[in-house]
Amino acid sequence: MIALPQSPETCQVVRLDLAAAGMVDSMGLNLIVKICKHAQAAGARVQVIYGHPNILRTLLFTRLDRHVELVNAGIASEPGA
């Protein structure tokens, strides 16, 4: 079960850090879909931080890029940093 705050003021962005991952299997994709659904229901957006080209390729192939914001770990930075 995934529990996210119901108030958008408390959770505006859900970040999934996959920068160290080299691949995502079907269970991982299913988890990302569930996180997206819960986050969107709570009024939050989802960012997936990726580093490996296989992650990007998988997210594009499955069209999850239409539901999450893709962030390249090579250029990702914290706000205000």
N, C-alpha and C positions, 0 to 999 in steps of 0.2 A: 504494500500500500504506500502511496506517495502522499505526503501531507504538505501542502503549501498554504500559507496564510490566505484567507479569503479577501483581505483588504489590499487593494493595489498600493496603498500608501506604505505598507510594510514590506511588500515584495514587488518591486517594479521590474527587476531583471533576474532571471535564473540563468546562471552560467554553468555550462558543462565543460569542464577542462579535460579534453581528450588529447592534449598536446603530446603526452608521452605514449599514446596508443598507436599501434601500427595498423590495426584493423578493428572493425566493428562487426560482430556476428549478428545473426537474426535476433538473439535475445537482447543484445545491446540496442539494436534498432527499435525493437518493441518497447524497450524502456524509454528511449528518446521520444517515441510517439506518445507514450503515456504522460511523460513529463510535460510535453507540449500541450496536451489536452488540459491537464490540471493547471498549468501556468496560465493558459489563455482564459480558462474559466475564472481564474482569480484576477484577471486583468493584467497579468505580467507578460513580458516577452522573454524569449529564450535565446541565449547566445551559445553557440558551440565553438569552443576554441580548439582548433586542430593544428597539427604540425606536420603530420605525414600525408603525402599526396593520396594514399589509399583511403584515408578518412574522407577527404574532400570528394574524391571520385565516388565513393559509396553514397554520401549524402546527396550529391548531384544526381546520381543514377536513380535513387529512390525518391527523388523530388522533395526530400525533407528540407532542402534549401529554401523552399517556398514557405516554410513554417518556422524556420529558425534563422537567426542572424549568424552567418559564418564569419569567424574571426581567425585570421592566420596568426599562429603563436609567434611567428617571427616579427610581427608588427604590433602585437597586442600590448597594451599598457594600461595601467590603472588610471582612472580619471584623476586629474590633478597631479600626476607624477611628472 
